[in-house]
Amino acid sequence: MKKSFLFVFALVAISLSGTSQIVYDWYQMTTIESVIPGGLGRSRMITTDPQGILQETKMENFFSMVGINFANVRLNDQLIGDKLADLSAEGWELFQVNSGAYGHEASTGIFITRYLFRKVKS
């Protein structure tokens, strides 16, 4: 019994040592959406490609002078959706999404979402 176990263990160890590890390229997208009344905030989409090149795209603020602006929310949703579709078409796999909110007062703050994509390195 002991010899059988050692033999199986040795076979598994040998087979695992011959496997190659998958290496990925990584692409990060961060959306920062302002929740500052009066449209005074800055909302952006920031992308970082595998070469570390950053691109910043202006997004609309959630609030205008009269309150929440649902047209701006729709525009931001469309911008994010289009970027997700483009990256998917380029072969990027959405690997992880993290989101959070920050505000030091009840009436101000930001929503931040980080999207992490990966693609098998060619």
Secondary structure, 3 states (H helix, E strand, C coil): CHHHHHHHHHHHHHHHHCCCCCCEEEEEEEEEEECCHHHCCCEEEEEECCCCCEEEEEECCCEECCEECHHHHHHHHHHHHHHHHHHHHCCCEEEEEEEEEECCCCCCCEEEEEEEEEEECC
